Amino acid sequence: MTETTAWTASSVFASADEPAPSVPVYLAGQGADAQKLGLAAPQSAWLDAQKFLGAAKKAMLLPDADGRLTGVVLGAGDGKGGEPSGPSELLLGQLASSLPAGLYRLANQPAEAELAAIAWGLGSYRFTRYRASDRKKSEAPRAQLVIPGGVDAARVANIVEAIWFGRDLINTPASDMGPDELEQAARDIAGRHGASISVIKGDGLLKHNFPMIHAVGRAHPRAPRLIDIAWGPLDAEKITLVGKGITFDTGGLDIKPPSAMLIMKKDMGGAATALALGHMIMGQKLKCRLRILLPVAENSISGDAFRPGDILKSRAGYTVEIGNTDAEGRLVLADALALADEESPKSIFVFATLTGAARTALGPDLPAFFTDDDAFASTLTPLSARIGDPVWRLPLWDGYRRHLDSDVADMNNVWDTPFAGAITAALFLRRFVKNAGRFAHFDLYGWRTSARPLGPKGGEPQTARAVMEFLRAELQA
């Protein structure tokens, strides 16, 4: 898809039709009985000698009399607590990155066989673009999982490749992932699925009435832009994804401290998530009219940078007083949301690395989401936990709307206190959506802070799999 993609899913999966011998992988619960796993006596004795009790994440390689690998046992613990949440099948991701090259199969069909295969694929990911040693590893043979019987191999491959793609985009530094490169990634996705794409760039944003996207990005020589992808029948249910594409965020004139800028390459994580989700929707041919809107800019500093105290006019006609230039994501999203709302879609989903307040409340592993659709929220929360892509609802508390009031404009872009920052940001965005049937905003971190079974430390398009699972059920109902 892009030059950052190191491999495709075919490198870590194999078809059940392939006759090559494979090594069995056993998932063993707490207090595992080796005999119940169906192991031969020497293998059972080996596990007993190693005092293997099925503790979560504990893996044992089973040798034969000549020292050859004949099986792998992975501890599942109590059957819960897969990473970062969900069933134990998710723990299989850790084997994909740690086992020697070869062909493996699940010895027993787990309850969540598809999820086990997805976990294997996600755990296989490595970002290999910049280190020669990593590039060599990516070219070497890998541990491959035979897709379990009854599992849709094409669907698994689509999900895994979409998440790899999103991770690659986020992991790539801003020197190689600016507005031009993010646009090219969007064109890659659109071209792969036969979608249409249009781009409004630079001063064209002013001509076409996207003044806040222009204001945020005008200080950098890499021009800001709005990317617009459309796919699917015109008369189908309209689903619109809006993703924040700030390719690097200095904070603008309200500059961030150095420590807060270290991973600001991930501030386009919302756009990466929208593209990953779009790749799944189009790849699995969901019955919808899909639109993906990506407001893309670099929030930089120059003599032309927008300033605290400036008053910007938005596409929706509202005027916005700038209380802080580091609250730029909601500005670019507001113009894109106003455009999205003009065609009254059934659903608008917003993805953004928007506030530190959401991380303070819920930490890096649990994205906050805001919606006015209670039925959607009550379905999505348990679903997201089940597949290991968890989210948690925070309220669109109308009582805080007054804190975005301005003495000189229709609204301010911030509340000048440390309180409820994620909620007030969501309320700001909500003002620009009037006609959509459903509004949902995901305030995500876009980054895994340490290696886990589902992937290494680094970029993560959080919430993409969860929303896809919801839409698949809703649109096929």
DRENPALO-503563 format. One line per 4 residues: number of its first residue (from 0); their letters; for each residue x, y, z of C-alpha. Coordinates in nm, 2 decimals, padded with zeros to 4 digits. Example, Ala and Ser with C-alpha at 12.3 -4.5 7.8 and 13.67 -1.06 7.14 Angstrom:
BEGIN
0> AS> 01.23/-00.45/00.78  01.37/-00.11/00.71
//
This chain:
BEGIN
0> MTET> 00.00/00.00/00.00  00.27/00.25/00.09  00.65/00.21/00.11  00.62/00.17/00.49
4> TAWT> 00.44/-00.16/00.47  00.69/-00.43/00.53  00.48/-00.73/00.44  00.13/-00.86/00.37
8> ASSV> -00.08/-01.10/00.57  00.02/-01.39/00.35  00.36/-01.38/00.52  00.21/-01.48/00.86
12> FASA> -00.08/-01.69/00.76  -00.12/-02.02/00.56  -00.42/-02.19/00.42  -00.56/-02.50/00.58
16> DEPA> -00.54/-02.66/00.23  -00.16/-02.65/00.23  -00.03/-03.01/00.29  00.29/-02.90/00.47
20> PSVP> 00.34/-03.04/00.82  00.26/-02.79/01.10  00.34/-02.77/01.47  00.04/-02.78/01.71
24> VYLA> -00.02/-02.49/01.95  -00.22/-02.57/02.26  -00.40/-02.31/02.47  -00.39/-02.43/02.83
28> GQGA> -00.60/-02.28/03.12  -00.49/-02.23/03.48  -00.39/-02.55/03.64  -00.37/-02.72/03.30
32> DAQK> -00.37/-03.10/03.29  -00.12/-03.21/03.02  -00.31/-03.53/02.96  -00.64/-03.34/02.89
36> LGLA> -00.45/-03.15/02.62  -00.39/-03.47/02.44  -00.01/-03.46/02.48  00.21/-03.77/02.45
40> APQS> 00.36/-03.90/02.77  00.71/-03.75/02.71  00.56/-03.41/02.65  00.34/-03.43/02.96
44> AWLD> 00.65/-03.53/03.16  00.83/-03.23/03.02  00.56/-02.99/03.12  00.55/-03.14/03.47
48> AQKF> 00.92/-03.11/03.50  00.90/-02.74/03.41  00.62/-02.69/03.66  00.39/-02.55/03.39
52> LGAA> 00.05/-02.46/03.54  -00.11/-02.27/03.26  -00.03/-01.92/03.39  -00.13/-01.65/03.15
56> KKAM> 00.13/-01.57/02.89  00.36/-01.85/03.00  00.47/-02.04/02.68  00.65/-02.37/02.67
60> LLPD> 00.82/-02.53/02.37  00.78/-02.91/02.35  01.08/-03.11/02.21  01.09/-03.46/02.09
64> ADGR> 01.36/-03.71/02.19  01.59/-03.56/01.93  01.53/-03.20/02.04  01.30/-03.11/01.75
68> LTGV> 01.00/-02.88/01.81  00.68/-03.09/01.82  00.44/-02.85/02.00  00.39/-02.53/02.18
72> VLGA> 00.18/-02.47/02.49  00.06/-02.12/02.58  -00.08/-02.05/02.92  -00.43/-01.89/02.92
76> GDGK> -00.47/-01.83/03.29  -00.83/-01.81/03.39  -00.95/-01.76/03.03  -00.98/-01.39/03.07
80> GGEP> -00.74/-01.10/03.05  -00.63/-01.12/02.69  -00.44/-00.81/02.59  -00.54/-00.54/02.63
84> SGPS> -00.87/-00.69/02.73  -01.09/-00.97/02.62  -01.07/-01.35/02.60  -00.75/-01.56/02.63
88> ELLL> -00.74/-01.62/02.25  -00.59/-01.27/02.22  -00.28/-01.39/02.40  -00.18/-01.59/02.09
92> GQLA> -00.04/-01.27/01.95  00.27/-01.30/02.16  00.36/-01.63/02.00  00.36/-01.49/01.65
96> SSLP> 00.65/-01.26/01.73  00.85/-01.51/01.95  00.83/-01.85/01.78  01.09/-01.97/01.53
100> AGLY> 01.00/-01.96/01.16  00.77/-02.24/01.06  00.41/-02.35/01.02  00.19/-02.37/01.32
104> RLAN> -00.18/-02.47/01.38  -00.42/-02.45/01.67  -00.44/-02.79/01.82  -00.80/-02.73/01.95
108> QPAE> -01.05/-02.51/01.78  -01.09/-02.22/02.03  -01.43/-02.06/02.10  -01.30/-01.74/01.93
112> AELA> -01.11/-01.89/01.64  -01.13/-01.58/01.42  -01.02/-01.36/01.71  -00.72/-01.60/01.77
116> AIAW> -00.61/-01.56/01.41  -00.65/-01.19/01.42  -00.44/-01.18/01.74  -00.17/-01.38/01.57
120> GLGS> -00.16/-01.14/01.28  -00.16/-00.83/01.50  00.12/-00.97/01.72  00.33/-01.04/01.40
124> YRFT> 00.36/-00.67/01.32  00.70/-00.50/01.32  00.80/-00.15/01.20  01.10/-00.21/00.98
128> RYRA> 01.15/00.10/00.76  01.46/00.26/00.92  01.69/-00.01/01.07  01.89/-00.23/00.84
132> SDRK> 01.87/-00.52/01.09  01.49/-00.49/01.10  01.46/-00.48/00.72  01.66/-00.81/00.71
136> KSEA> 01.42/-00.96/00.96  01.12/-00.86/00.76  01.26/-01.04/00.45  01.34/-01.36/00.65
140> PRAQ> 01.09/-01.65/00.68  00.83/-01.60/00.96  00.62/-01.80/01.19  00.29/-01.87/01.00
144> LVIP> -00.04/-01.98/01.14  -00.27/-02.21/00.95  -00.60/-02.04/00.94  -00.85/-02.24/01.15
148> GGVD> -01.13/-02.42/00.97  -01.45/-02.22/00.93  -01.27/-01.89/00.97  -01.30/-01.63/00.69
152> AARV> -00.94/-01.60/00.59  -01.00/-01.30/00.36  -01.17/-01.11/00.64  -00.88/-01.19/00.89
156> ANIV> -00.62/-01.08/00.63  -00.81/-00.75/00.56  -00.84/-00.66/00.93  -00.47/-00.74/01.00
160> EAIW> -00.34/-00.55/00.70  -00.56/-00.25/00.78  -00.42/-00.23/01.13  -00.06/-00.28/01.00
164> FGRD> -00.12/00.00/00.76  -00.25/00.23/01.03  00.04/00.15/01.25  00.29/00.22/00.98
168> LINT> 00.14/00.56/00.92  00.16/00.66/01.28  00.51/00.52/01.34  00.66/00.71/01.04
172> PASD> 00.82/01.03/01.16  00.69/01.36/01.04  00.99/01.41/00.81  00.85/01.13/00.60
176> MGPD> 00.48/01.15/00.69  00.38/01.51/00.62  00.06/01.63/00.45  00.19/01.51/00.11
180> ELEQ> 00.27/01.16/00.23  -00.06/01.13/00.42  -00.24/01.23/00.11  -00.06/00.97/-00.09
184> AARD> -00.15/00.70/00.17  -00.52/00.81/00.13  -00.48/00.78/-00.25  -00.33/00.43/-00.21
188> IAGR> -00.64/00.32/-00.01  -00.88/00.49/-00.25  -00.71/00.34/-00.55  -00.70/-00.01/-00.40
192> HGAS> -01.08/-00.01/-00.36  -01.19/00.19/-00.66  -01.30/00.48/-00.45  -01.31/00.84/-00.56
196> ISVI> -01.08/01.10/-00.40  -01.05/01.47/-00.41  -00.82/01.71/-00.24  -00.85/02.08/-00.16
200> KGDG> -00.51/02.23/-00.08  -00.34/02.54/00.04  -00.52/02.87/-00.04  -00.79/02.66/-00.21
204> LLKH> -00.92/02.59/00.14  -01.01/02.96/00.17  -01.18/02.96/-00.17  -01.39/02.66/-00.08
208> NFPM> -01.47/02.78/00.28  -01.25/02.58/00.51  -01.09/02.87/00.69  -00.99/02.69/01.01
212> IHAV> -00.81/02.41/00.84  -00.62/02.68/00.65  -00.54/02.89/00.96  -00.40/02.59/01.15
216> GRAH> -00.17/02.48/00.87  -00.07/02.81/00.70  00.25/02.85/00.91  00.42/02.55/00.75
220> PRAP> 00.55/02.53/00.39  00.38/02.19/00.36  00.04/02.31/00.26  -00.27/02.21/00.47
224> RLID> -00.55/02.02/00.29  -00.88/01.85/00.31  -00.89/01.49/00.17  -01.23/01.36/00.07
228> IAWG> -01.28/00.99/-00.02  -01.61/00.85/-00.13  -01.71/00.48/-00.20  -02.02/00.27/-00.24
232> PLDA> -02.37/00.32/-00.39  -02.51/00.67/-00.38  -02.84/00.54/-00.24  -02.69/00.33/00.04
236> EKIT> -02.69/00.43/00.41  -02.44/00.71/00.45  -02.15/00.65/00.69  -01.89/00.93/00.73
240> LVGK> -01.55/00.90/00.90  -01.36/01.21/01.00  -01.00/01.18/01.11  -00.77/01.44/01.26
244> GITF> -00.46/01.46/01.04  -00.21/01.69/01.23  00.11/01.54/01.09  00.31/01.71/01.37
248> DTGG> 00.20/01.93/01.65  00.44/02.18/01.80  00.15/02.34/01.99  00.19/02.65/01.77
252> LDIK> 00.26/02.98/01.95  00.14/02.81/02.27  00.43/02.58/02.22  00.45/02.25/02.39
256> PPSA> 00.75/02.16/02.62  01.00/01.94/02.45  00.89/01.62/02.64  00.54/01.67/02.51
260> MLIM> 00.66/01.69/02.15  00.85/01.36/02.14  00.58/01.15/01.99  00.37/01.42/01.82
264> KKDM> 00.42/01.24/01.49  00.12/01.04/01.62  -00.11/01.34/01.61  -00.24/01.22/01.28
268> GGAA> -00.35/00.90/01.45  -00.71/00.99/01.40  -00.66/01.01/01.02  -00.47/00.68/01.03
272> TALA> -00.75/00.52/01.22  -01.01/00.65/00.97  -00.81/00.51/00.68  -00.76/00.18/00.85
276> LGHM> -01.13/00.15/00.92  -01.22/00.26/00.57  -00.99/-00.01/00.43  -01.18/-00.27/00.64
280> IMGQ> -01.52/-00.13/00.53  -01.43/-00.12/00.16  -01.23/-00.45/00.17  -01.52/-00.64/00.33
284> KLKC> -01.77/-00.46/00.10  -02.02/-00.34/00.37  -02.34/-00.21/00.23  -02.30/00.16/00.28
288> RLRI> -02.21/00.49/00.11  -01.88/00.56/00.28  -01.71/00.90/00.30  -01.38/00.96/00.47
292> LLPV> -01.28/01.32/00.54  -00.93/01.40/00.66  -00.84/01.76/00.75  -00.46/01.75/00.73
296> AENS> -00.21/02.02/00.85  00.11/02.07/01.04  00.07/02.29/01.35  00.39/02.49/01.32
300> ISGD> 00.54/02.83/01.42  00.62/03.12/01.19  00.54/03.48/01.14  00.22/03.36/00.97
304> AFRP> 00.10/03.13/01.25  -00.24/03.19/01.40  -00.23/03.35/01.74  -00.39/03.33/02.09
308> GDIL> -00.67/03.58/02.08  -00.74/03.55/01.71  -01.09/03.51/01.60  -01.15/03.26/01.32
312> KSRA> -01.45/03.21/01.11  -01.56/02.85/01.06  -01.72/02.68/00.76  -02.04/02.66/00.97
316> GYTV> -02.04/03.03/01.01  -01.96/03.04/01.38  -01.67/03.26/01.49  -01.42/03.10/01.72
320> EIGN> -01.19/03.28/01.96  -00.85/03.11/02.00  -00.78/03.06/02.37  -00.50/02.82/02.29
324> TDAE> -00.32/02.74/01.97  -00.24/02.39/02.10  -00.61/02.31/02.08  -00.59/02.30/01.70
328> GRLV> -00.73/01.96/01.63  -01.08/02.06/01.71  -01.05/02.35/01.47  -00.96/02.15/01.17
332> LADA> -01.22/01.88/01.26  -01.49/02.14/01.30  -01.46/02.25/00.93  -01.46/01.89/00.82
336> LALA> -01.76/01.81/01.04  -01.95/02.10/00.90  -01.90/01.96/00.55  -01.99/01.60/00.66
340> DEES> -02.31/01.73/00.82  -02.43/01.90/00.50  -02.54/01.57/00.35  -02.71/01.44/00.67
344> PKSI> -02.54/01.10/00.70  -02.68/00.82/00.91  -02.36/00.82/01.12  -02.06/01.05/01.17
348> FVFA> -01.76/00.89/01.35  -01.48/01.12/01.45  -01.13/00.99/01.54  -00.87/01.21/01.70
352> TLTG> -00.57/01.22/01.93  -00.75/01.52/02.08  -00.69/01.57/02.45  -00.45/01.49/02.73
356> AART> -00.75/01.50/02.96  -00.89/01.18/02.81  -00.56/01.01/02.89  -00.56/01.15/03.24
360> ALGP> -00.90/01.00/03.30  -00.86/00.66/03.13  -00.50/00.61/03.05  -00.34/00.52/02.72
364> DLPA> -00.50/00.18/02.66  -00.87/00.29/02.69  -00.99/00.55/02.44  -01.28/00.77/02.55
368> FFTD> -01.58/00.80/02.33  -01.87/01.04/02.33  -02.21/00.99/02.16  -02.57/01.09/02.18
372> DDAF> -02.69/00.74/02.08  -02.74/00.54/02.39  -02.82/00.22/02.21  -02.49/00.25/02.01
376> ASTL> -02.29/00.31/02.33  -02.45/00.02/02.52  -02.36/-00.22/02.23  -02.01/-00.09/02.15
380> TPLS> -01.86/-00.10/02.50  -01.89/-00.47/02.57  -01.82/-00.55/02.20  -01.50/-00.36/02.20
384> ARIG> -01.38/-00.53/02.52  -01.46/-00.87/02.37  -01.23/-00.82/02.07  -00.95/-00.65/02.26
388> DPVW> -01.01/-00.30/02.12  -01.17/-00.14/02.43  -01.34/00.19/02.46  -01.52/00.37/02.74
392> RLPL> -01.80/00.62/02.72  -01.77/00.97/02.88  -02.07/01.21/02.89  -02.16/01.49/02.65
396> WDGY> -02.24/01.69/02.96  -02.44/01.99/02.84  -02.38/02.18/03.16  -02.02/02.24/03.05
400> RRHL> -02.12/02.41/02.72  -02.12/02.75/02.89  -01.75/02.71/02.95  -01.68/02.75/02.58
404> DSDV> -01.85/03.09/02.57  -01.65/03.39/02.45  -01.70/03.76/02.52  -01.61/03.85/02.17
408> ADMN> -01.70/03.55/01.95  -01.96/03.28/01.92  -01.73/03.04/02.11  -01.38/02.98/02.25
412> NVWD> -01.19/02.68/02.15  -01.09/02.60/02.51  -01.21/02.62/02.87  -00.93/02.81/03.06
416> TPFA> -00.92/02.56/03.35  -00.77/02.21/03.38  -01.12/02.06/03.43  -01.32/01.83/03.19
420> GAIT> -01.10/01.90/02.89  -01.21/01.59/02.70  -01.57/01.67/02.76  -01.55/02.03/02.65
424> AALF> -01.36/01.93/02.34  -01.63/01.68/02.25  -01.90/01.95/02.31  -01.71/02.19/02.08
428> LRRF> -01.71/01.93/01.80  -02.08/01.85/01.87  -02.18/02.21/01.79  -02.08/02.15/01.42
432> VKNA> -02.31/01.85/01.37  -02.69/01.93/01.34  -02.82/01.69/01.08  -02.65/01.35/01.12
436> GRFA> -02.85/01.07/01.27  -02.57/00.95/01.50  -02.26/01.14/01.63  -01.98/00.96/01.79
440> HFDL> -01.64/01.10/01.88  -01.34/00.89/01.98  -01.06/01.06/02.17  -00.78/00.81/02.14
444> YGWR> -00.41/00.80/02.23  -00.30/00.62/01.91  00.00/00.47/02.08  00.09/00.15/02.27
448> TSAR> 00.33/00.25/02.55  00.49/-00.09/02.58  00.50/-00.42/02.39  00.19/-00.64/02.44
452> PLGP> 00.06/-00.96/02.28  -00.13/-00.77/02.02  00.17/-00.56/01.91  00.49/-00.39/01.99
456> KGGE> 00.54/-00.05/02.14  00.44/00.23/01.89  00.15/00.35/01.68  -00.19/00.19/01.71
460> PQTA> -00.52/00.28/01.53  -00.73/00.23/01.84  -01.11/00.19/01.80  -01.09/00.09/01.43
464> RAVM> -01.16/-00.28/01.49  -01.43/-00.20/01.74  -01.62/00.03/01.51  -01.58/-00.21/01.22
468> EFLR> -01.73/-00.49/01.43  -02.03/-00.28/01.52  -02.09/-00.16/01.16  -02.06/-00.51/01.03
472> AELQ> -02.33/-00.63/01.26  -02.55/-00.32/01.20  -02.52/-00.31/00.82  -02.57/-00.68/00.77
476> A> -02.87/-00.70/01.01
//
